[in-house]
Amino acid sequence: MLAVLQRVSEARAIVDGETIGEVGHGLLALVCAERGDTPAEADKLLAKLLKLRIFTDDAGKMNRSVQDVEGGLLIVSQFTLAADTSGGNRPSFTNAADPHTGQALYAHFVARARAAHSLVQTGRFAADMKVQLINDGPVTVPLRIAPPA
């Protein structure tokens, strides 16, 4: 599974003009399931995301996790993270999980996140969303948990 994490001052997901998920200080997690991914990869990705030390401590060093700072977590599904641009100018998304599997893994990821973290908001799977954010830092970190070969 793939994720792009952005440390944010605020972020929101909007569908048809309505805000459906919103957080203040915390993380925006753009998440993508790839072919071959299972709940095990989702669990590993979530564990890494929750413990990743990208928030500053009192000394100004990135030494705290989203859990340490009790930050919000906005999880948005984004299959385009699996884009393959090696074959030309039009991306291929064949590396992304099929929609049924992607939705199941996204739902699993969100359920586990809600069980492990106090403030979790989401986008809507497969919806045409507008995502607004104020990137804090800016800090943007890609994560990948590959399925076993």
ABEGO torsion letter per residue (X at the ends): XBBBBBBBABBBBBBGGBBABBBBBEBBBBBBBBBGBBAAAAAAAAAAAAABBABBBAAGBBABBAAAAGBBBBBBBBAAAABBAAAEABBBAAABBBAAAAAAAAAAAAAAAAAABABBBBBBBGBBBBBBBBBBOBBBBBBBBBBBX
